[in-house]
Amino acid sequence: MLIAVTVACVGIPPRAQPFGSGAQVTLGDVAGAVLVLVAAGMLVTGRARLPGRALLAVGPLVATLGISTVHSTDIVTSLTGFVRDLQVFVLVPLAVVVLVRDRRDLGAVCWSVLGLGLAEAAYGIWQAVTGNGASMGGENIRAVGTFGAVEVMAMSIVVGFAFLVLTAFALTAPRHGFAAVPCALAGIAVLGAALAFALSRGTWIALGAAAVLILVLFDRWTAVKVLTCCGALMLVLLGIGGGGSQAVVERAKSAVVSVSDPDQSVGDRYNLWAAALQIWEDHPVAGVGVKNFPAYRDTYATIELSSGSETADPVNGYVRQPLLSPHNEYLLFLSEQGVVGLAGFAALLAVIVAGLRARRDARDPFWLASVGLMAFLLVNFLYADLGGPTCVLVGIILGLTATCAFGSVSSSRGAVDPSSGVDGVSGEAVAPFSGAVGPSRGAAGVRSRRGVP
């Protein structure tokens, strides 16, 4: 429940002004800190243990992060980034691994992500329909949820996570659960509409790749049928084209021609990528230090780079934000932490992916959702990086995927993983749709989380 509360806190609008020297502390960050403290208390008192693979995953990242910080050209500035990276990629994910002890806990985490996504989606749709969203082409039609135009990508990320979770559970729902499928389709329709109104090309690409992967892993024939229906729906929308749907169509077209004819936003991104690569070429081993990319950006970027991005909405008004990162998580690590830092980050991702691959079970909703969420992050990191209130949520998502990958909660239905280092797995309650997964019939002697037969 602590994790669920932390997820809910992510949707609470952040402070208008950053805390201290530019570091924005949200209510989600505070809840995440409580989460880490509780998990640490359980470890200290012996009520829980960390799987060995968890330390194998985060150990290299902690070491390389420390090396790049010590060798930073501005250590004081890098200390803030050190704490943030430690929070998102190490502490919060490990806290989730410690606190999630059985499949009921996994279900609670997924429910919280789904609930936040649906709430943000409903609010985002209202913004787009009533003209209370962020500005796009002179009209306030872009859905941004409670995050506002200042965090214009946040809502689409949250809704994308929820979309993948709901898709995984809808696919694995029992065929005799007649009420489950219509509810799932209604939820997917709401989430899909909000994602369309978010006008986020990057989220569309990452979500499309992750959703296709989920469908193919579950059943190839199902994937063909679903993708055919989606293609037909796209043709209908293209034919209608009017009002808000016209903005969606134009945005989609701009994504297709972004390589040959990039707009200002995409052009700035290409320029930032080139600058990040040049920074790395001059500082190949340990980079320039965490959070030092802005100090070197103008030295390496060309004159075509914008001085900042412009956002506007009815709540925050017009805001011009500086470009503080290369908008690519891999290039951010490479430029600020060099090959050392990128190796640590790659080790974390590789251990989680390898664990998920080893525990493959396409009929387990938690495994299927974890694969989709991990694929979404890996693709999204190609043209986006972390920032704002969704940092804690990304840490929780990494913890959720790591829980399935490390085996601290078995991905097999109703089975107990003796190597988890936790008291046991109940195997009784599971996915948001009742009956999606459960213990095998006739199974006996399954120990509860308190060790009582």
VOPAGU-2260 file (C-alpha; in pm, 1 decimal, decimal comma):
REM VOPAGU-2260
SITE   aa  ch    i         X         Y         Z
SITE  MET   A    0       0,0       0,0       0,0
SITE  LEU   A    1     294,1     234,0      55,8
SITE  ILE   A    2     390,2     184,9    -306,6
SITE  ALA   A    3      31,8     252,4    -417,3
SITE  VAL   A    4      25,8     575,8    -215,7
SITE  THR   A    5     357,0     681,8    -370,6
SITE  VAL   A    6     217,5     619,9    -718,6
SITE  ALA   A    7     -89,6     830,1    -635,2
SITE  CYS   A    8     132,4    1114,4    -509,2
SITE  VAL   A    9     298,7    1133,4    -851,2
SITE  GLY   A   10     -20,9    1281,4    -994,5
SITE  ILE   A   11     -33,2    1569,6    -745,7
SITE  PRO   A   12      81,7    1889,3    -920,3
SITE  PRO   A   13     439,9    1986,9    -827,3
SITE  ARG   A   14     546,9    2314,7    -671,9
SITE  ALA   A   15     541,7    2611,2    -905,0
SITE  GLN   A   16     900,6    2697,4    -812,2
SITE  PRO   A   17    1192,4    2455,6    -771,8
SITE  PHE   A   18    1326,9    2380,6    -427,3
SITE  GLY   A   19    1664,0    2518,2    -328,6
SITE  SER   A   20    1915,1    2561,2    -609,5
SITE  GLY   A   21    1701,0    2439,4    -895,2
SITE  ALA   A   22    1620,5    2089,5    -762,3
SITE  GLN   A   23    1246,4    2027,3    -781,7
SITE  VAL   A   24    1117,6    1817,5    -491,7
SITE  THR   A   25     766,3    1681,2    -544,1
SITE  LEU   A   26     529,3    1505,5    -308,7
SITE  GLY   A   27     612,6    1187,7    -498,2
SITE  ASP   A   28     978,0    1232,9    -401,8
SITE  VAL   A   29     880,5    1264,4     -35,1
SITE  ALA   A   30     663,3     952,2     -55,0
SITE  GLY   A   31     945,6     772,0    -233,1
SITE  ALA   A   32    1183,3     863,8      49,6
SITE  VAL   A   33     939,1     715,3     303,3
SITE  LEU   A   34     920,6     403,9      87,1
SITE  VAL   A   35    1298,9     367,6      93,5
SITE  LEU   A   36    1314,8     420,0     471,6
SITE  VAL   A   37    1051,2     153,6     537,7
SITE  ALA   A   38    1228,5     -93,2     309,7
SITE  ALA   A   39    1561,0     -16,8     479,8
SITE  GLY   A   40    1398,9     -79,7     817,4
SITE  MET   A   41    1275,8    -419,9     702,9
SITE  LEU   A   42    1622,1    -511,8     580,7
SITE  VAL   A   43    1790,1    -399,5     902,7
SITE  THR   A   44    1544,7    -588,8    1124,3
SITE  GLY   A   45    1577,0    -903,3     914,4
SITE  ARG   A   46    1212,5    -906,1     800,5
SITE  ALA   A   47    1321,8    -916,3     436,9
SITE  ARG   A   48    1627,3    -985,8     225,6
SITE  LEU   A   49    1745,2    -863,0    -111,2
SITE  PRO   A   50    1792,2   -1120,5    -389,4
SITE  GLY   A   51    2155,4   -1153,8    -488,5
SITE  ARG   A   52    2073,6   -1054,4    -843,8
SITE  ALA   A   53    1943,7    -719,1    -720,9
SITE  LEU   A   54    2287,3    -629,7    -585,9
SITE  LEU   A   55    2443,9    -760,4    -906,9
SITE  ALA   A   56    2222,6    -523,1   -1106,6
SITE  VAL   A   57    2268,8    -202,7    -907,8
SITE  GLY   A   58    2623,9    -256,2    -782,9
SITE  PRO   A   59    2801,7    -153,6   -1105,5
SITE  LEU   A   60    2573,2     148,8   -1144,9
SITE  VAL   A   61    2646,2     274,8    -792,9
SITE  ALA   A   62    3020,2     230,0    -847,1
SITE  THR   A   63    3029,6     403,0   -1184,4
SITE  LEU   A   64    2802,8     682,2   -1062,4
SITE  GLY   A   65    3044,7     746,8    -777,1
SITE  ILE   A   66    3344,9     745,8   -1010,7
SITE  SER   A   67    3189,8     996,7   -1249,7
SITE  THR   A   68    3086,4    1222,3    -961,9
SITE  VAL   A   69    3435,3    1225,2    -809,4
SITE  HIS   A   70    3586,6    1307,5   -1148,9
SITE  SER   A   71    3325,2    1573,6   -1226,6
SITE  THR   A   72    3434,9    1917,3   -1341,6
SITE  ASP   A   73    3185,8    2057,3   -1087,2
SITE  ILE   A   74    3146,7    1814,9    -798,0
SITE  VAL   A   75    2902,2    2033,5    -604,2
SITE  THR   A   76    2658,0    2038,2    -895,9
SITE  SER   A   77    2708,6    1668,2    -960,7
SITE  LEU   A   78    2613,9    1574,4    -604,1
SITE  THR   A   79    2251,8    1669,8    -676,2
SITE  GLY   A   80    2250,8    1450,2    -984,5
SITE  PHE   A   81    2418,4    1170,3    -788,9
SITE  VAL   A   82    2133,1    1172,0    -535,9
SITE  ARG   A   83    1867,1    1184,1    -809,9
SITE  ASP   A   84    2017,8     894,9   -1007,9
SITE  LEU   A   85    2061,8     695,3    -688,1
SITE  GLN   A   86    1696,5     758,7    -604,6
SITE  VAL   A   87    1550,5     664,5    -945,8
SITE  PHE   A   88    1773,9     374,9   -1049,5
SITE  VAL   A   89    1880,2     221,9    -716,6
SITE  LEU   A   90    1692,7     310,8    -398,5
SITE  VAL   A   91    1330,6     321,7    -515,8
SITE  PRO   A   92    1357,3       5,7    -732,8
SITE  LEU   A   93    1524,8    -184,8    -448,1
SITE  ALA   A   94    1255,8     -63,3    -207,0
SITE  VAL   A   95     989,2    -205,1    -439,0
SITE  VAL   A   96    1175,5    -537,8    -460,8
SITE  VAL   A   97    1185,3    -554,2     -80,6
SITE  LEU   A   98     824,5    -450,4     -14,6
SITE  VAL   A   99     653,6    -656,1    -286,9
SITE  ARG   A  100     638,8    -997,8    -127,1
SITE  ASP   A  101     360,6   -1187,1    -305,7
SITE  ARG   A  102     130,1   -1169,0    -605,9
SITE  ARG   A  103    -129,9    -973,1    -412,6
SITE  ASP   A  104     130,9    -699,8    -366,3
SITE  LEU   A  105     209,3    -708,2    -737,2
SITE  GLY   A  106    -160,2    -668,1    -808,9
SITE  ALA   A  107    -181,0    -367,3    -576,3
SITE  VAL   A  108     109,2    -195,4    -752,6
SITE  CYS   A  109     -43,3    -259,9   -1095,0
SITE  TRP   A  110    -382,9    -137,2    -975,9
SITE  SER   A  111    -225,4     186,9    -852,3
SITE  VAL   A  112     -47,7     248,2   -1184,2
SITE  LEU   A  113    -369,1     172,3   -1372,6
SITE  GLY   A  114    -575,2     396,0   -1144,2
SITE  LEU   A  115    -338,4     691,0   -1182,3
SITE  GLY   A  116    -328,0     641,9   -1559,2
SITE  LEU   A  117    -706,5     635,7   -1592,2
SITE  ALA   A  118    -747,3     944,7   -1372,7
SITE  GLU   A  119    -487,8    1138,5   -1571,5
SITE  ALA   A  120    -641,3    1015,9   -1899,0
SITE  ALA   A  121    -991,4    1130,5   -1805,6
SITE  TYR   A  122    -862,7    1472,7   -1701,0
SITE  GLY   A  123    -648,9    1498,9   -2013,3
SITE  ILE   A  124    -944,0    1420,9   -2239,9
SITE  TRP   A  125   -1145,2    1691,7   -2066,6
SITE  GLN   A  126    -859,2    1938,3   -2122,0
SITE  ALA   A  127    -841,6    1858,8   -2493,3
SITE  VAL   A  128   -1217,7    1874,8   -2547,8
SITE  THR   A  129   -1276,6    2197,3   -2351,2
SITE  GLY   A  130    -961,4    2381,0   -2461,0
SITE  ASN   A  131    -798,6    2381,7   -2115,7
SITE  GLY   A  132    -487,0    2189,2   -2212,3
SITE  ALA   A  133    -142,3    2297,9   -2322,8
SITE  SER   A  134     -97,9    2517,7   -2625,2
SITE  MET   A  135     -39,0    2354,1   -2963,6
SITE  GLY   A  136     -62,3    2560,4   -3281,6
SITE  GLY   A  137    -218,1    2849,2   -3091,3
SITE  GLU   A  138    -494,6    2634,6   -2937,2
SITE  ASN   A  139    -504,7    2484,2   -2586,4
SITE  ILE   A  140    -587,7    2135,2   -2710,3
SITE  ARG   A  141    -295,7    1925,9   -2586,4
SITE  ALA   A  142    -375,3    1689,7   -2297,7
SITE  VAL   A  143    -123,6    1722,4   -2015,4
SITE  GLY   A  144    -322,0    1603,8   -1711,4
SITE  THR   A  145    -244,8    1742,2   -1367,6
SITE  PHE   A  146     119,8    1796,0   -1462,9
SITE  GLY   A  147      58,6    2104,5   -1675,5
SITE  ALA   A  148     241,5    2226,1   -1982,1
SITE  VAL   A  149     565,5    2265,7   -1784,9
SITE  GLU   A  150     583,8    1883,0   -1770,8
SITE  VAL   A  151     427,9    1830,6   -2111,0
SITE  MET   A  152     547,7    1469,9   -2150,0
SITE  ALA   A  153     453,0    1346,1   -1801,9
SITE  MET   A  154      88,5    1257,7   -1862,0
SITE  SER   A  155     161,4    1057,3   -2176,0
SITE  ILE   A  156     427,1     856,7   -1988,9
SITE  VAL   A  157     189,4     776,4   -1701,3
SITE  VAL   A  158     -97,2     686,1   -1934,7
SITE  GLY   A  159     140,3     476,8   -2147,1
SITE  PHE   A  160     238,3     270,9   -1841,2
SITE  ALA   A  161    -128,0     217,6   -1754,3
SITE  PHE   A  162    -210,3     121,9   -2113,5
SITE  LEU   A  163      50,4    -155,0   -2113,0
SITE  VAL   A  164     -58,3    -288,7   -1773,7
SITE  LEU   A  165    -423,0    -300,4   -1879,9
SITE  THR   A  166    -333,2    -462,5   -2212,8
SITE  ALA   A  167    -137,7    -738,7   -2038,1
SITE  PHE   A  168    -421,2    -815,0   -1798,9
SITE  ALA   A  169    -685,6    -798,2   -2070,7
SITE  LEU   A  170    -498,3   -1054,2   -2280,1
SITE  THR   A  171    -459,8   -1296,7   -1989,6
SITE  ALA   A  172    -815,7   -1259,0   -1856,0
SITE  PRO   A  173   -1014,0   -1584,5   -1862,2
SITE  ARG   A  174   -1236,1   -1643,5   -2162,7
SITE  HIS   A  175   -1533,1   -1704,2   -1936,5
SITE  GLY   A  176   -1494,4   -1366,3   -1767,3
SITE  PHE   A  177   -1749,3   -1183,5   -1980,3
SITE  ALA   A  178   -1744,6    -869,7   -1766,3
SITE  ALA   A  179   -1367,1    -838,8   -1773,6
SITE  VAL   A  180   -1317,9    -793,3   -2146,5
SITE  PRO   A  181   -1571,5    -508,1   -2199,5
SITE  CYS   A  182   -1431,5    -323,5   -1896,2
SITE  ALA   A  183   -1079,3    -368,8   -2029,5
SITE  LEU   A  184   -1174,4    -245,7   -2375,2
SITE  ALA   A  185   -1346,8      59,2   -2226,5
SITE  GLY   A  186   -1039,1     138,4   -2020,5
SITE  ILE   A  187    -808,5      91,8   -2319,5
SITE  ALA   A  188   -1031,6     324,6   -2523,7
SITE  VAL   A  189   -1006,8     597,4   -2258,5
SITE  LEU   A  190    -630,3     557,7   -2227,7
SITE  GLY   A  191    -587,1     548,7   -2605,3
SITE  ALA   A  192    -790,6     866,1   -2654,4
SITE  ALA   A  193    -584,3    1048,7   -2392,5
SITE  LEU   A  194    -261,3     932,6   -2556,1
SITE  ALA   A  195    -384,0    1061,1   -2890,7
SITE  PHE   A  196    -475,6    1400,2   -2742,6
SITE  ALA   A  197    -136,4    1417,9   -2567,2
SITE  LEU   A  198      18,2    1466,6   -2913,9
SITE  SER   A  199     340,9    1305,5   -2793,3
SITE  ARG   A  200     514,3    1145,6   -3090,6
SITE  GLY   A  201     783,0     983,0   -2878,5
SITE  THR   A  202     530,9     813,6   -2650,3
SITE  TRP   A  203     336,1     685,7   -2951,7
SITE  ILE   A  204     648,0     520,3   -3092,4
SITE  ALA   A  205     758,7     363,4   -2763,1
SITE  LEU   A  206     407,7     249,0   -2675,9
SITE  GLY   A  207     353,3     101,9   -3020,9
SITE  ALA   A  208     674,6    -100,9   -2999,5
SITE  ALA   A  209     595,6    -225,1   -2646,5
SITE  ALA   A  210     232,9    -310,8   -2726,5
SITE  VAL   A  211     328,8    -505,7   -3039,5
SITE  LEU   A  212     588,0    -698,6   -2838,2
SITE  ILE   A  213     326,3    -790,4   -2576,1
SITE  LEU   A  214      83,6    -908,7   -2843,8
SITE  VAL   A  215     343,2   -1117,5   -3027,9
SITE  LEU   A  216     470,0   -1279,8   -2708,0
SITE  PHE   A  217     116,7   -1365,2   -2601,4
SITE  ASP   A  218      -7,0   -1502,3   -2934,9
SITE  ARG   A  219      95,2   -1416,0   -3290,1
SITE  TRP   A  220    -249,7   -1472,4   -3436,3
SITE  THR   A  221    -400,2   -1244,1   -3173,7
SITE  ALA   A  222    -138,4    -985,9   -3265,7
SITE  VAL   A  223    -237,9   -1002,0   -3633,1
SITE  LYS   A  224    -607,0    -954,7   -3552,7
SITE  VAL   A  225    -552,6    -669,1   -3309,5
SITE  LEU   A  226    -310,2    -483,5   -3536,2
SITE  THR   A  227    -549,4    -523,2   -3830,0
SITE  CYS   A  228    -830,0    -367,8   -3625,8
SITE  CYS   A  229    -601,8     -85,1   -3514,9
SITE  GLY   A  230    -500,1     -19,5   -3874,9
SITE  ALA   A  231    -865,1      -1,1   -3982,4
SITE  LEU   A  232    -938,9     239,4   -3698,5
SITE  MET   A  233    -649,0     461,2   -3804,2
SITE  LEU   A  234    -790,2     478,4   -4158,1
SITE  VAL   A  235   -1128,3     582,2   -4019,1
SITE  LEU   A  236    -970,5     858,5   -3811,8
SITE  LEU   A  237    -774,9     980,3   -4112,7
SITE  GLY   A  238   -1097,6     994,9   -4308,0
SITE  ILE   A  239   -1282,3    1189,1   -4039,3
SITE  GLY   A  240   -1000,0    1434,8   -3970,1
SITE  GLY   A  241   -1156,8    1743,1   -3805,1
SITE  GLY   A  242   -1113,1    1942,6   -3486,4
SITE  GLY   A  243    -892,1    1768,7   -3236,0
SITE  SER   A  244    -851,2    1461,0   -3456,4
SITE  GLN   A  245    -698,6    1680,5   -3726,8
SITE  ALA   A  246    -426,4    1789,6   -3482,8
SITE  VAL   A  247    -357,6    1422,5   -3407,4
SITE  VAL   A  248    -329,8    1342,8   -3778,2
SITE  GLU   A  249     -95,9    1634,7   -3843,9
SITE  ARG   A  250     118,7    1536,4   -3546,7
SITE  ALA   A  251     141,7    1180,3   -3673,6
SITE  LYS   A  252     243,4    1301,3   -4018,7
SITE  SER   A  253     518,2    1514,9   -3866,8
SITE  ALA   A  254     658,6    1206,2   -3693,7
SITE  VAL   A  255     681,3    1023,5   -4026,8
SITE  VAL   A  256     878,1    1303,7   -4198,9
SITE  SER   A  257    1090,6    1393,4   -3895,0
SITE  VAL   A  258    1403,0    1242,0   -4052,9
SITE  SER   A  259    1384,1    1411,5   -4392,7
SITE  ASP   A  260    1209,3    1733,0   -4287,0
SITE  PRO   A  261    1237,8    1783,2   -3908,3
SITE  ASP   A  262    1048,2    2061,5   -3734,6
SITE  GLN   A  263    1212,7    2289,6   -3478,8
SITE  SER   A  264    1153,7    2050,1   -3189,8
SITE  VAL   A  265    1308,0    1753,1   -3369,7
SITE  GLY   A  266    1588,2    1970,0   -3509,9
SITE  ASP   A  267    1679,3    2085,0   -3159,7
SITE  ARG   A  268    1687,3    1724,3   -3048,6
SITE  TYR   A  269    1926,7    1625,9   -3327,9
SITE  ASN   A  270    2145,6    1923,6   -3234,8
SITE  LEU   A  271    2149,7    1821,5   -2868,0
SITE  TRP   A  272    2242,1    1464,9   -2960,9
SITE  ALA   A  273    2535,3    1587,2   -3166,9
SITE  ALA   A  274    2651,2    1809,8   -2880,6
SITE  ALA   A  275    2631,1    1519,6   -2633,5
SITE  LEU   A  276    2841,8    1300,3   -2861,1
SITE  GLN   A  277    3106,0    1570,5   -2898,0
SITE  ILE   A  278    3117,7    1620,6   -2521,0
SITE  TRP   A  279    3176,3    1248,6   -2482,2
SITE  GLU   A  280    3450,2    1249,3   -2746,7
SITE  ASP   A  281    3639,2    1509,7   -2543,6
SITE  HIS   A  282    3565,6    1338,3   -2208,8
SITE  PRO   A  283    3537,8     970,4   -2305,2
SITE  VAL   A  284    3607,0     787,0   -1978,4
SITE  ALA   A  285    3417,4     957,4   -1694,1
SITE  GLY   A  286    3233,6    1235,2   -1876,7
SITE  VAL   A  287    3192,5    1589,9   -1748,3
SITE  GLY   A  288    2995,9    1493,3   -1439,0
SITE  VAL   A  289    2628,7    1441,2   -1356,6
SITE  LYS   A  290    2407,9    1747,3   -1428,3
SITE  ASN   A  291    2694,4    1927,3   -1604,8
SITE  PHE   A  292    2557,3    1887,6   -1957,6
SITE  PRO   A  293    2395,5    2237,8   -1954,6
SITE  ALA   A  294    2730,2    2398,9   -1873,5
SITE  TYR   A  295    2888,4    2246,2   -2186,0
SITE  ARG   A  296    2585,4    2252,3   -2418,8
SITE  ASP   A  297    2641,1    2591,3   -2580,8
SITE  THR   A  298    3011,7    2522,2   -2633,3
SITE  TYR   A  299    2936,5    2220,8   -2852,1
SITE  ALA   A  300    2592,6    2293,8   -2999,8
SITE  THR   A  301    2552,6    2483,9   -3326,2
SITE  ILE   A  302    2386,0    2821,1   -3361,7
SITE  GLU   A  303    2066,9    2654,2   -3494,4
SITE  LEU   A  304    1982,4    2526,7   -3144,9
SITE  SER   A  305    1693,1    2711,1   -2981,0
SITE  SER   A  306    1759,6    2901,6   -2661,0
SITE  GLY   A  307    1479,1    2709,1   -2490,2
SITE  SER   A  308    1146,2    2534,5   -2533,0
SITE  GLU   A  309     820,1    2728,8   -2508,4
SITE  THR   A  310     511,9    2602,0   -2325,0
SITE  ALA   A  311     180,0    2759,7   -2232,9
SITE  ASP   A  312    -144,0    2658,8   -2064,6
SITE  PRO   A  313    -427,9    2835,2   -1878,3
SITE  VAL   A  314    -276,8    2752,0   -1537,2
SITE  ASN   A  315      95,2    2830,2   -1577,9
SITE  GLY   A  316      69,8    3076,5   -1864,4
SITE  TYR   A  317     364,7    3121,5   -2100,7
SITE  VAL   A  318     687,5    2959,7   -1979,0
SITE  ARG   A  319    1023,7    2937,2   -2154,9
SITE  GLN   A  320    1231,4    2646,2   -2030,1
SITE  PRO   A  321    1603,5    2595,4   -2090,4
SITE  LEU   A  322    1724,5    2278,7   -2265,0
SITE  LEU   A  323    1905,2    2107,8   -1978,7
SITE  SER   A  324    1963,2    1763,2   -2131,1
SITE  PRO   A  325    2021,3    1596,5   -2468,7
SITE  HIS   A  326    1675,2    1432,4   -2457,3
SITE  ASN   A  327    1830,5    1088,1   -2482,5
SITE  GLU   A  328    1897,8     893,5   -2162,9
SITE  TYR   A  329    2181,0     690,8   -2315,9
SITE  LEU   A  330    2357,6    1000,2   -2452,1
SITE  LEU   A  331    2298,7    1176,6   -2121,0
SITE  PHE   A  332    2486,9     901,0   -1939,6
SITE  LEU   A  333    2755,1     897,5   -2209,1
SITE  SER   A  334    2820,7    1273,0   -2204,3
SITE  GLU   A  335    2797,7    1323,5   -1828,2
SITE  GLN   A  336    2943,6     992,0   -1706,1
SITE  GLY   A  337    3140,3     861,7   -2004,1
SITE  VAL   A  338    3172,2     497,7   -2100,9
SITE  VAL   A  339    3210,4     413,0   -1732,5
SITE  GLY   A  340    2867,8     549,1   -1643,5
SITE  LEU   A  341    2698,7     407,6   -1952,5
SITE  ALA   A  342    2841,9      64,5   -1870,7
SITE  GLY   A  343    2688,8      76,8   -1522,2
SITE  PHE   A  344    2351,8     182,7   -1661,6
SITE  ALA   A  345    2366,5     -87,4   -1929,6
SITE  ALA   A  346    2448,0    -349,1   -1664,4
SITE  LEU   A  347    2132,5    -258,1   -1470,4
SITE  LEU   A  348    1911,8    -286,4   -1776,7
SITE  ALA   A  349    2082,2    -604,0   -1900,5
SITE  VAL   A  350    2037,0    -790,6   -1571,4
SITE  ILE   A  351    1665,6    -704,8   -1559,7
SITE  VAL   A  352    1609,1    -799,7   -1924,3
SITE  ALA   A  353    1802,0   -1126,2   -1882,8
SITE  GLY   A  354    1598,6   -1211,7   -1573,9
SITE  LEU   A  355    1271,0   -1150,4   -1753,2
SITE  ARG   A  356    1382,6   -1361,7   -2046,2
SITE  ALA   A  357    1480,4   -1649,6   -1817,8
SITE  ARG   A  358    1140,7   -1647,8   -1645,5
SITE  ARG   A  359     928,8   -1628,7   -1958,3
SITE  ASP   A  360     560,3   -1703,0   -1904,4
SITE  ALA   A  361     338,3   -1532,5   -2162,1
SITE  ARG   A  362      25,6   -1633,6   -1969,4
SITE  ASP   A  363     137,4   -1455,3   -1653,3
SITE  PRO   A  364      -1,7   -1098,5   -1658,6
SITE  PHE   A  365     273,0    -964,8   -1434,9
SITE  TRP   A  366     550,8   -1102,9   -1654,5
SITE  LEU   A  367     375,9    -979,6   -1968,2
SITE  ALA   A  368     324,1    -632,7   -1820,7
SITE  SER   A  369     685,3    -619,0   -1700,4
SITE  VAL   A  370     818,2    -702,3   -2046,5
SITE  GLY   A  371     600,4    -433,5   -2203,0
SITE  LEU   A  372     698,9    -170,7   -1947,3
SITE  MET   A  373    1067,9    -249,2   -1987,1
SITE  ALA   A  374    1041,6    -232,0   -2366,5
SITE  PHE   A  375     863,1     102,1   -2338,3
SITE  LEU   A  376    1144,2     246,6   -2125,2
SITE  LEU   A  377    1421,4     111,7   -2348,2
SITE  VAL   A  378    1267,9     266,3   -2659,5
SITE  ASN   A  379    1161,7     589,5   -2492,0
SITE  PHE   A  380    1514,9     643,6   -2359,1
SITE  LEU   A  381    1630,2     677,0   -2721,7
SITE  TYR   A  382    1474,4    1024,6   -2752,5
SITE  ALA   A  383    1378,7    1122,3   -2397,8
SITE  ASP   A  384    1529,4    1131,9   -2052,6
SITE  LEU   A  385    1404,6    1152,2   -1696,9
SITE  GLY   A  386    1288,4    1464,0   -1522,4
SITE  GLY   A  387    1007,0    1608,4   -1317,2
SITE  PRO   A  388     744,2    1424,5   -1113,4
SITE  THR   A  389     756,1    1099,5   -1312,1
SITE  CYS   A  390    1108,7    1014,2   -1192,4
SITE  VAL   A  391     976,5     829,4    -886,4
SITE  LEU   A  392     718,5     646,4   -1097,6
SITE  VAL   A  393     992,5     526,7   -1334,9
SITE  GLY   A  394    1181,2     399,2   -1030,3
SITE  ILE   A  395     871,4     206,0    -919,9
SITE  ILE   A  396     825,7      63,0   -1270,1
SITE  LEU   A  397    1190,4     -50,2   -1269,0
SITE  GLY   A  398    1129,1    -209,8    -929,2
SITE  LEU   A  399     818,5    -385,1   -1058,3
SITE  THR   A  400    1004,6    -531,4   -1355,8
SITE  ALA   A  401    1300,5    -621,5   -1135,6
SITE  THR   A  402    1071,8    -805,7    -894,2
SITE  CYS   A  403     959,4   -1037,2   -1173,7
SITE  ALA   A  404    1310,2   -1062,8   -1316,6
SITE  PHE   A  405    1489,5   -1142,2    -988,2
SITE  GLY   A  406    1235,0   -1399,6    -875,5
SITE  SER   A  407    1159,3   -1235,8    -540,2
SITE  VAL   A  408     800,3   -1307,3    -642,8
SITE  SER   A  409     764,7   -1607,2    -872,1
SITE  SER   A  410     626,0   -1540,7   -1219,1
SITE  SER   A  411     486,1   -1893,8   -1229,6
SITE  ARG   A  412     121,5   -1919,0   -1141,9
SITE  GLY   A  413      76,9   -2015,7    -780,1
SITE  ALA   A  414     435,5   -2132,9    -741,9
SITE  VAL   A  415     682,1   -2051,7    -470,8
SITE  ASP   A  416    1036,0   -1950,6    -560,0
SITE  PRO   A  417    1264,7   -2090,1    -287,8
SITE  SER   A  418    1552,7   -1868,9    -398,5
SITE  SER   A  419    1365,8   -1545,6    -342,9
SITE  GLY   A  420    1487,4   -1487,1      12,3
SITE  VAL   A  421    1130,6   -1397,0     113,0
SITE  ASP   A  422     893,8   -1593,7     335,0
SITE  GLY   A  423     680,8   -1730,4      54,1
SITE  VAL   A  424     429,0   -1658,4    -213,6
SITE  SER   A  425      60,3   -1677,5    -150,1
SITE  GLY   A  426     -41,8   -1731,7    -508,3
SITE  GLU   A  427    -406,7   -1660,9    -429,4
SITE  ALA   A  428    -479,4   -1306,8    -537,9
SITE  VAL   A  429    -328,4   -1164,9    -844,4
SITE  ALA   A  430    -428,1    -964,2   -1145,1
SITE  PRO   A  431    -682,2    -682,9   -1151,2
SITE  PHE   A  432    -918,6    -915,3   -1341,2
SITE  SER   A  433   -1034,9   -1189,1   -1111,7
SITE  GLY   A  434    -934,1   -1531,5   -1228,1
SITE  ALA   A  435    -665,4   -1414,0   -1469,3
SITE  VAL   A  436    -402,8   -1605,8   -1281,0
SITE  GLY   A  437    -422,4   -1830,4    -980,2
SITE  PRO   A  438    -287,8   -2144,1    -818,3
SITE  SER   A  439    -322,1   -2475,4    -995,2
SITE  ARG   A  440    -630,0   -2675,9    -898,1
SITE  GLY   A  441    -565,7   -2923,8    -626,9
SITE  ALA   A  442    -247,3   -2750,6    -514,0
SITE  ALA   A  443    -185,6   -2805,8    -145,5
SITE  GLY   A  444      64,9   -2703,5     113,3
SITE  VAL   A  445     126,1   -2359,1     -33,2
SITE  ARG   A  446     265,9   -2148,3     248,1
SITE  SER   A  447     123,6   -1805,1     314,5
SITE  ARG   A  448     339,7   -1496,9     353,5
SITE  ARG   A  449     350,9   -1555,0     730,6
SITE  GLY   A  450     461,0   -1916,3     691,7
SITE  VAL   A  451     127,7   -2074,5     803,8
SITE  PRO   A  452      18,8   -2370,5     583,6
